[in-house]
């Protein structure tokens, strides 16, 4: 019987190869930019991502090659200056960190505050000078992050030294996040830097998170409210010079809000229902981004994570019940959505889910049965043939 099965599979694969390769070529061709329509769609996506107007595109198209801007070549002196600047900053921070780590236990309270909070405010003064002079734009990002890190840790050190017996970490975090929100908010209002917008949003949302927690608001409602508000902030950032923050803010907002929804649904029903419904919500958000034709990477990630959650939740609900085949029907119908949406991430998760279910169902109901694998192979070859015919018909229309 084993030789018979092997012979059937070989014959079927050889026969299916005549149209299997053309189907594979059609799938690969459909996923890339191979025709005028897909190329135009890709160009439109790039124009929207980088806010390029049709007038600018037309001007760049008709501009002579000599008139196009070229990237300025940096002299060796500029490269060496930048290199030594970075090396100097790295060694200074490394020296401060090494000193703090080596002598921390032997330091007094005042010295601990000076080497953390004091250094943080010195870095802040240097940052303000660099922002005001506008001569060293590449130093803004490392200076801003280093000053924020040192000042935040310094304020925690100061609170610990002043109140060594205090155990309410939420009050300490609320105070530090509040102070840092004021710092970064004033800096952002004055200089309008993207990194300052990021740090200001980080501390403002940290302050609200801890404050609502102190008011005994349940985590689920905090996550839903703050996640939804961050989603709105991200959409507003798209129309500002800080649009680079929009994509990560959208991602964090969606994850934050859906974590609250997951927890709320799990408390009301079960983890399986929470996984299914939350996954569908994430996929709906990804579909909205897909229809808006923005953030293709974020859209693919949303489809991927949402599909994993939805498929896992659905499987937990239907396995060992009389509705197990509903899972196969759902995954098969999702293949149509994959083709329509042209999403590789959704296609990958759907194929894995379908193959995993077929393996599970075969092991459970058709163990040691020859007819079942042969039937699967024949069905697969039939679908390959139908797909090949569909591709040929589409090319002739």
Steps between C-alpha positions, in 0.01 A plus 500: 500500500787737571646442150156566350471828690850606391422418137176702509677800652780489241256476209282779638795728563640444151160569349441797722841642420382600154269760652655525850802695377285745306281549806807568714628748243160669496496530878852642513425737217178618660678584826760729341498811282481344156244708311403862452207492744704360789786740423262797514358375827851472643583854385182637660589323825847661502355844423258474790763371740737790426236769429611551138259706296425428131660833413825402671497161331442658157779752559741223599397293198569780249808640673829432316743263665754779557245712688400226744636548853789277588602392844781719620825316543641530846866587534734283698530776755123500561498122532788505746338780701172309524679176589701659781191683627312172533801328656542783749134488602511121535813508718359777718177306562695179550725672755204643691325163497811315614562749780142474624502119487838470676457750784121502545501316832770722649335826390297717733145610427604838362761348270250248361260779414779710343631223271149417374267799520785753480649339190152481350447874535848572363409296193172692483689831493722369219189381314333841530818668376514266200132561425543875528816521287371252237857408411509135602173337385640146518577539869141588591371143511776345717507806729123495546488128579803515731363800693157338535654175626726672753235743626235230540732269691631798699153603617434143616833499682415833668162371617659181633767694690250748646238235584704181560210327676238587243342204323236667279672473163192631318520839674871523416434407135212750481724780626792413270281459191324827580826692533643346185176572311538868588868495398442340162178691434672836549794392281267376228294821514818701453698297245244264333738207467375152408700331775354751748149415380578131560633552853214736589239247386680221685498682834149643459353155438711354780364768734140425396552124532634526856247768597201295386647198676524702822130584460431123495372504142513140367785423262262402220336842489835679532639306204191555286478874570871579471547270200209662314628850583850410378344367179337841448827677579676284243250595229554866589879459475463398134433864407799641690877508441523222761320244283784253556347439844157417356571135409648394839228697682234319297658165581525572873149646510345200324686249722420696816130535422461139392678372810230671703229353277657155535504522878141629514366228268698229682346604832150501350525176296821298454855535370403325175225749421730786601771376263251458213327837538818696573669343198207606284528854639871514416431371149226762460746774596750358249228497234430868572867583448497287185204689355672830585809370311738613772754318717524176304741350755266576787209358300684172443591478868138560598379226265767263633436554872122523462480181293711307752275609786178436308602155373629386838185621676272337243686168525469497879126556463426229243747218569354185656152617399266414213591834333864421429458522124383861541867584556594356160213688335610828660864460395393405147280809475786714632707390201261702286562803723875445462468510121278809505717690750828370351643461849793261535488513880134396505566233238790357703299471822197359315704231325672402826163489679342287228793256479514472879129422520520242220786329683311505829177374343680226306682372807179499701253343255701332221802347670651206305259562210633488142201662333519829684852615396433389143178702501688806631762472226236465227308798637820705508580420138143587400527839671833564326335432166206729575737775612705471183191526282388805697834672443488427125142629473593818693788572265272470195231733638 
